Amino acid sequence: MKYSVLRKAVISLFLLLMLSGCATIDFGHPSDPLEAANRKIDVFNQKFDKAVAKPVAKGYRKVTPDPLDKGISNFFNNLADVPSAANNLFQLKPVRALNDIGRVCVNTTIGLLGFFDVASDMGMPNYKEDLGQTLGYWGVGDKPFLVIPFLGPSTLRDFVGTFGDFYMNPVSYSSQGVYWTLVTLNLVDRRADLLEAGDVLDEAAVDRYSFMREFYLQKRESAINDGESNMDEDFFDEDVFFDEEPSDHPPDF
């Protein structure tokens, strides 16, 4: 049942992108030929976030004690170490893969199903590789940039990669009721963790969409290169992105 729903959602998404993108193709940014369609989806996402996701996240944060909130985040991070281990193997990084497997073993047992990140305290790094990074590692490009309804910025490469990571994550093999409960809890927890960051982005004195796109692409480039990227040192200069008064000439990306 859950796989049927997921498949229908994917088909609907691509039909939406094809119909809106073909009519509104804009080659202003080399990685974003569907910019006009993406901007419309981003506006929809902002409205949904303001009306639903953000209020729910604030309510969750208000009623959830900090230790429990941290434990829930750790629980899902522990599950994500499973596909991370597989992706490190796909990238021919066996030492990192063994590290991820070790993290899962330690945090699942000593860390009580991952609610406590004991592995990090023991000096085991948290790499978090995903299939999008793996595809990028083997040369798959980041075009086109996409804004996914409800989920936000991505690329075609990363969007495809999420399905591989989904099938490698233990959550996907739980019963239908448990699956949807965990997925919902994970999304709410992640949104709650981003409340402050979202406020900063909303207040930035630049084109919000362009900032989001450039930040995402640079962040993914850095992740694929294990922390090395071509990001300009001044890219996040507060004088550029967080002026108190809007500039008449926003930065040209």
N, C-alpha and C positions, 0 to 999 in steps of 0.2 A: 504493500500500500504506500509506504513512505517513498519508495523508489519510483513508483508510478507518478506521484505528485511532483517529485523532484524533476523527473523527465519532462513532464508537461510544462513546468516552470521554465526549464531551460529552452524548450522549443518556443514558448511564448516570448521569452526575452530576445532570442535571436531574430524572430519575426519582427518584433518591435524595432530593433536596431536596424534591420535591413530596410524596413519601410520608411522610418524617419531619416535614416542616414543617407539613403539614395536620393532623397529629395532635398537634403540640406547639407551636402558634403562641403566642407570648408578646409582648404589646404593651408591655412594660416600658420599652423604649427606642424612640423614634420611628423611628429608622433601622434597627432590628434586630427586625422582627416574627418572624424565624425564630431567635431567640436560643437556644431550647432545642436545636434541631437543630444550630445552629452550634457550640454548646458541645460537643456530642458529637463533631462532626467535629474540633474543635480538640484534644480529648483524644486522638483517634486520631492526629492529626498530631504531637502531642508525643511519643507513644509511638514512632511511626515515626522521628521525628527522633532520639530518644534511642538507638534500637536500630540505625538504619541511617545516616541522613544525617549526623549529627554525627560518629560514628566515621570515616566515609569522608572527611569534610571535614578532620578532624584528621590522618588519614593523608596526605591530599593536601598539607596544609600542611607536614607533617614532611619529605616527600620532595621538595617543590618549592622550589627556591631563590627568595628574595624577588624578584630581578629577573625571573625567568621567570614567577612568579605575577603580578607587576605587568603584564608584557607580555601575558599571557593575558587579564587583565581589560581592558586597553586594546584588545585585538583585538575583543572582543565589544562594548565601548562604541563602537568605530568602526563596526561593523555596525549598531548601534542608531541611529546618526546618520542612516541612510537613512530609516527611518519617521519619525524626528523632523523631518526636512526636510519630508516630505509633510504631517505634522500641523501644522507651522507655516504652511504654505500654506493648509490647511483652516481655520485660525484667522485668516486674513488678516494674517499677519505675514511679509511677503516678505523683510524684512531678516534676520530670524532664520532663515528657510528658506535664504537664500543663505549665511548663516554656517555652517549645518549642512552644506550641499553643499561649501563650502570646506574644512570640517574633514575630510570624507571624502576629498576629493582630496589634501589635504596629508598626512594620516596614512596613507593607502593607499600613497602614493608615497614621500615622504621618510621617513615613519614605518614603512616596511617592513611593509605590510599591516595597519597599525594597532598593531603591538607597541610602538611609541613614540608617545606623545601629543605630537607636535611642535606641533599646532595650538594647544593650550592654552598652550604656551610662547611662541607667537607672539601671544597675546592674543585668541584666538578662543574665546569662551565656550562652555561645554558645556550646552546647554539641555535636551535630552532630553524632548521632548514626545511623548506617546503618544495613541492614539485615545480612551482613556478621558477624558483631559484635554480633547481636542477636543469630545467629546460634552458634557462638563460646561460647556465654554466656550459652547456653543450652547444651554444651558439644561436639559440632561438631568439629572435628579436623581440623588442617590447612594443611593436606596432600592431594594431592600433591601440591607443589609449581608450579605455571604456569607463563609463560611470554606470555601475550596476544598480538597478532599482532596489532600494532598501539597504543595500550593502555599501555603496560608495565607490571610490576610485579603484581601478584595476587596469589590466591590459588583457588582450585576448589570450596571451600566453599564461598569465597568472590566473585568469578565470578558468581556463581549461585545467590548469594545475590543481585548482581547489577540489575538483572531482576526484582526482587521484588521491589527494590527501584525505578526502572524506572516506574513501573506501579503506584506507590504511589506519584510520583512527578507530580505536575500540568502540567509541560511541555509536558508530554506524551499525554495529552488530548487536545492539541491545534491542529489547522488545519495543514495539511501536510506542506504547505509553511512556516508557522510560526515555526513549530516544527524543521525543518531542519535548519532554520536560527538561532534559539536559541541554538540548539545543536552545530552548528559550532562556533558560537560566544563564547559559554561556553568553548569549547575545546581550542580555540585560546587564550582566556583570561587566562585560567588555565596554558597554556604553557608559556605565557608571564610572569606570576607571578613566574614561576620556572626557569627563565633564569639564574639568579645568582647561584641558587642551582645546576643546571645542569653543569655549568662551574666548580664548585668546585668538583663535582663528577668525571668529565672527567679528572681532574688534579690529582686525588688521586693516590698515589704511591702504589696501591695494585691491585689485580684482581678486575676489575670494577664489573663484574657479581656477584662475591661472596659478595662483599660489598653491592650491591643493594639488593640481596636476604636476607642477614642477617638483613639489616636495615629494610626492609619491614616486615619480620616476627616478629622482635622485636617490631616494631612500632604497628603492629596489636595486638600483645599480650598485649601491654600496653593499647591500646584503649579498648580492651575487658574487661580488669581488672580495667577500669576507672583510668588509670594512674599508676597502680602498675604492675611491670614486674620483670622478673629475669635478666634483662639486666645488664651485667657487668659494673661497674662504669668506667672502662678503655676502654669501647668499642669504644668510640669516641675520645680517646686520640689523639691529633694532632701529637704527636711523633710517633704514630703507623700508622696512616692513611694518613698523609700529609707530610711525609719527603720530603725534596727537592730533594734527590737522591733516586732512587729505591733501595729497599732492595733485597739482593740476596735470602732471605727466607721470602716470604710474610706470613702474619699471617695465621695460620691454623684455618679455621672455622669448 
